Amino acid sequence: MTQLTIELPDQLANELNTYLADNPGETLANLIQEALRVKLVPKDTSKLLELAGVVTDAPRGTAEHAEDFED
């Protein structure tokens, strides 16, 4: 395992310390690893692009007739 040293802004460090104090079952290492896994995971947009092509024939133009349109 590799050990790294980072610098944080004071406000972020304070928030981190508060979070860890409020969540004693959480460790700094686990928190950082979880956050990095979320941030660094490759984004697979193929499903979103597939879904975007589902509507091929809308009954009316949403630009002129949006449901939440107010006069």
C-alpha positions as CSV (number, residue, x, y, z in Angstrom):
1,M,0.0,0.0,0.0
2,T,1.2,3.5,-0.8
3,Q,1.2,6.3,1.7
4,L,0.5,9.8,0.4
5,T,0.6,13.2,2.0
6,I,-1.8,16.0,0.9
7,E,-2.5,19.5,1.9
8,L,-6.1,20.7,2.5
9,P,-7.5,24.2,2.9
10,D,-8.2,24.9,6.6
11,Q,-11.9,25.0,6.2
12,L,-12.0,21.6,4.4
13,A,-9.7,20.1,7.0
14,N,-12.1,21.4,9.8
15,E,-15.1,19.9,8.0
16,L,-13.2,16.6,7.6
17,N,-12.3,16.5,11.3
18,T,-15.9,17.3,12.3
19,Y,-17.2,14.5,10.0
20,L,-14.8,12.0,11.4
21,A,-15.7,13.0,15.0
22,D,-19.4,12.6,14.2
23,N,-18.8,9.2,12.5
24,P,-16.4,7.3,14.7
25,G,-16.8,4.1,12.7
26,E,-15.4,5.9,9.6
27,T,-11.6,6.1,9.1
28,L,-9.8,8.8,7.1
29,A,-8.3,6.2,4.8
30,N,-11.7,4.5,4.1
31,L,-13.4,7.9,3.5
32,I,-10.7,9.0,1.0
33,Q,-10.7,5.6,-0.8
34,E,-14.5,5.7,-1.1
35,A,-14.5,9.3,-2.4
36,L,-11.7,8.5,-4.9
37,R,-13.5,5.4,-6.2
38,V,-16.6,7.6,-7.0
39,K,-14.5,10.3,-8.6
40,L,-12.2,8.1,-10.6
41,V,-14.6,5.5,-11.9
42,P,-14.8,5.7,-15.7
43,K,-18.1,7.2,-16.8
44,D,-20.1,4.8,-19.0
45,T,-22.6,7.0,-20.9
46,S,-23.7,4.4,-23.4
47,K,-26.9,3.6,-21.4
48,L,-27.8,7.3,-21.1
49,L,-27.2,7.8,-24.9
50,E,-29.3,4.7,-25.6
51,L,-32.1,6.1,-23.4
52,A,-31.9,9.5,-25.1
53,G,-32.9,7.9,-28.4
54,V,-36.1,6.3,-26.9
55,V,-38.5,9.2,-27.8
56,T,-38.7,9.4,-31.6
57,D,-42.1,10.9,-32.0
58,A,-43.4,13.4,-29.4
59,P,-47.0,14.5,-29.7
60,R,-46.0,18.2,-29.6
61,G,-42.9,20.4,-29.3
62,T,-41.8,20.8,-25.7
63,A,-40.2,24.1,-26.5
64,E,-43.7,25.6,-27.1
65,H,-45.8,23.4,-24.8
66,A,-43.8,22.5,-21.7
67,E,-46.0,21.2,-18.8
68,D,-44.7,23.8,-16.4
69,F,-45.0,26.7,-18.9
70,E,-46.7,29.7,-17.4
71,D,-48.0,32.8,-19.3
